Amino acid sequence: MITNDKFQFVIHRDNFLSESQCIKLIKYFESKESKDSELAGTYDKNLLNKEVRNTRELVIDDEKLTNKLKMVFELANVSTYNYDIKEMEEVKLLKYTQGGRYKWHTDCGAKEISTRKLTAIVQLSDGNSYEGGNLEFGITNETGESNYTATRTRGSIIIFPAFLSHRITPIKIDYSKINQHGTRYSLITWMNGDTWK
């Protein structure tokens, strides 16, 4: 059998986007009509379930951004995963406001998401502008005492296998902090290939 000695669950890189690029994407989101995010996979009914997923989304068509994401996916795949990948899904901007969350889930499953291999999430918000809203994974941190939590550094990118369970913890606002507006913006997309064998 072929093994992979380079595998790691999560790849993190700072400075994928600059602060000004992140702010521009946030302004773009706010200038357009977004919609409530649905659940995906094996669900036939109740695709809108705010108890599970409470966020807004907007598809963005930006060739330069898409090409940059594709390049990072391909580099991550060659260096770490070696999955069968073929094409990238559309890019979505996400907005979580107070109470916004996405409970434990994976990004691959049945039907149209059975071809998802890798997930990429870019942090667009200043990580100090909200409480909660952590991207947590179903693996432990280095101490083994809690879940591995992604960085909140603006412009950073996280890439991980679509089968890795993760969640966004509920957004809160600490009204004692003058700069908090309680909103988390991020960008998400997936690299797809033939369904897992």
C-alpha positions as MATLAB code, in Angstrom:
seq = 'MITNDKFQFVIHRDNFLSESQCIKLIKYFESKESKDSELAGTYDKNLLNKEVRNTRELVIDDEKLTNKLKMVFELANVSTYNYDIKEMEEVKLLKYTQGGRYKWHTDCGAKEISTRKLTAIVQLSDGNSYEGGNLEFGITNETGESNYTATRTRGSIIIFPAFLSHRITPIKIDYSKINQHGTRYSLITWMNGDTWK';
ca = [
       0.000    0.000    0.000;
       1.055    3.578   -0.667;
       1.530    5.666    2.475;
       1.799    9.405    3.016;
       4.438   10.473    5.539;
       3.839   14.178    4.856;
       0.153   14.258    5.856;
      -1.052   16.808    8.372;
      -4.617   17.678    9.299;
      -4.356   21.454    8.988;
      -2.122   23.760    6.935;
      -1.990   27.401    8.035;
      -0.371   30.352    6.278;
      -0.461   34.020    7.243;
      -0.679   36.854    4.698;
      -2.644   35.007    2.027;
      -4.567   38.269    1.617;
      -3.524   41.742    2.733;
      -5.569   43.783    5.192;
      -6.758   46.054    2.390;
      -7.858   43.049    0.294;
      -9.824   41.676    3.259;
     -11.530   45.026    3.850;
     -12.377   45.296    0.141;
     -14.049   41.850    0.216;
     -16.031   42.781    3.335;
     -17.241   45.972    1.639;
     -18.177   43.962   -1.454;
     -20.232   41.594    0.714;
     -22.077   44.488    2.334;
     -22.824   46.098   -1.041;
     -24.606   43.016   -2.408;
     -27.663   40.917   -1.560;
     -26.585   37.910    0.544;
     -28.682   34.890    1.506;
     -29.012   32.527    4.458;
     -26.612   29.588    4.223;
     -28.123   26.136    3.782;
     -27.013   22.729    5.003;
     -25.508   20.388    2.417;
     -25.127   16.647    1.969;
     -27.735   14.067    2.907;
     -30.425   16.572    3.866;
     -33.594   16.578    1.759;
     -35.629   18.849    4.028;
     -34.889   21.660    6.471;
     -31.959   22.918    4.432;
     -32.298   26.168    6.364;
     -31.710   25.273   10.004;
     -30.389   28.189   12.038;
     -29.965   25.984   15.100;
     -27.235   24.166   13.181;
     -25.971   26.835   10.790;
     -26.680   30.523   11.243;
     -24.743   32.591    8.706;
     -25.189   34.604    5.523;
     -23.331   33.929    2.277;
     -22.532   35.525   -1.047;
     -20.876   33.969   -4.100;
     -18.016   36.036   -5.493;
     -16.651   35.701   -9.027;
     -13.132   37.135   -9.026;
     -10.722   35.496  -11.467;
      -7.552   36.723   -9.754;
      -8.719   35.498   -6.326;
      -9.907   32.184   -7.786;
      -6.555   31.564   -9.477;
      -4.679   32.373   -6.270;
      -6.838   29.925   -4.300;
      -6.364   27.216   -6.945;
      -2.602   27.675   -6.775;
      -2.554   27.333   -2.980;
      -4.790   24.243   -3.138;
      -2.486   22.631   -5.691;
       0.647   23.431   -3.685;
      -0.928   22.062   -0.490;
      -2.038   18.943   -2.302;
       1.378   18.250   -3.842;
       3.274   18.924   -0.616;
       0.929   17.300    1.899;
      -2.155   15.404    0.727;
      -1.678   13.796   -2.717;
      -5.431   13.588   -3.309;
      -7.109   13.174   -6.683;
      -8.239   16.762   -7.308;
      -9.695   18.251  -10.473;
     -11.612   21.490  -10.038;
     -12.461   24.160   -7.516;
     -15.975   25.077   -6.421;
     -17.281   28.620   -6.435;
     -15.903   30.988   -3.808;
     -18.252   32.179   -1.070;
     -18.006   35.036    1.391;
     -19.552   34.299    4.786;
     -20.865   36.610    7.501;
     -21.525   35.527   11.082;
     -23.258   38.042   13.370;
     -24.231   37.759   17.037;
     -25.455   34.204   17.665;
     -24.062   33.057   14.314;
     -22.619   29.563   14.352;
     -22.112   26.311   12.464;
     -22.244   23.250   14.688;
     -19.957   20.227   14.253;
     -19.956   19.040   10.644;
     -17.773   17.852    7.797;
     -17.654   19.430    4.358;
     -18.006   16.176    2.427;
     -20.838   13.682    2.453;
     -23.457   12.410    0.032;
     -24.730   13.808   -3.239;
     -23.115   16.966   -4.613;
     -20.563   17.279   -1.807;
     -19.245   13.714   -2.159;
     -16.493   15.026   -4.440;
     -15.081   17.563   -1.981;
     -11.480   16.765   -1.049;
      -9.996   19.918    0.495;
     -11.480   22.964    2.227;
      -9.922   26.434    2.326;
     -11.038   29.175    4.732;
      -9.617   32.687    4.769;
     -10.062   34.949    7.802;
     -11.291   38.344    6.573;
     -12.193   39.974    9.904;
      -9.925   41.431   12.513;
      -9.884   38.612   15.065;
     -10.279   41.093   17.915;
     -13.549   42.525   16.582;
     -15.735   39.722   17.984;
     -15.916   37.122   20.761;
     -16.542   33.440   20.027;
     -16.669   32.620   16.339;
     -13.701   30.267   16.630;
     -12.953   27.755   13.885;
     -12.372   24.588   15.919;
     -11.421   21.149   14.634;
     -12.283   17.667   15.868;
      -8.649   17.051   16.778;
      -6.840   18.074   19.940;
      -4.246   20.797   20.270;
      -0.630   20.103   21.225;
      -1.470   19.715   24.922;
      -4.369   17.350   24.263;
      -6.539   19.435   26.589;
      -8.803   21.129   24.048;
      -9.716   21.229   20.365;
      -7.266   22.595   17.830;
      -8.391   26.147   17.037;
      -7.483   28.038   13.871;
      -5.739   31.383   13.994;
      -7.845   34.541   13.809;
      -5.165   36.553   12.006;
      -6.733   38.668    9.285;
      -5.740   37.468    5.814;
      -4.588   34.013    6.959;
      -5.653   30.843    5.151;
      -6.406   27.399    6.570;
      -6.510   24.305    4.330;
      -7.703   20.936    5.592;
      -9.283   17.689    4.333;
     -13.023   18.062    3.766;
     -13.648   14.987    5.937;
     -12.192   16.660    9.058;
     -14.953   17.641   11.493;
     -15.024   21.299   12.488;
     -17.321   24.004   13.775;
     -17.707   27.755   14.176;
     -18.519   28.540   17.806;
     -21.320   31.078   18.489;
     -20.483   34.746   17.961;
     -20.743   37.007   21.000;
     -20.230   40.714   21.584;
     -18.303   42.048   24.568;
     -19.850   45.505   24.925;
     -17.044   46.596   27.263;
     -14.628   46.481   24.315;
     -14.955   49.626   22.255;
     -13.785   48.150   18.932;
     -16.067   45.117   18.909;
     -18.895   44.967   16.417;
     -19.527   41.235   16.771;
     -19.165   40.185   13.140;
     -16.950   37.491   11.638;
     -16.316   37.560    7.898;
     -14.553   34.739    6.105;
     -14.087   33.250    2.661;
     -14.582   29.579    1.878;
     -14.197   27.246   -1.073;
     -13.413   23.607   -1.827;
     -11.221   21.629   -4.190;
     -13.026   18.646   -5.686;
     -12.130   15.379   -7.328;
     -13.725   11.985   -7.946;
     -15.530   10.655   -4.876;
     -13.454    8.825   -2.240;
     -12.779    5.185   -3.105;
];
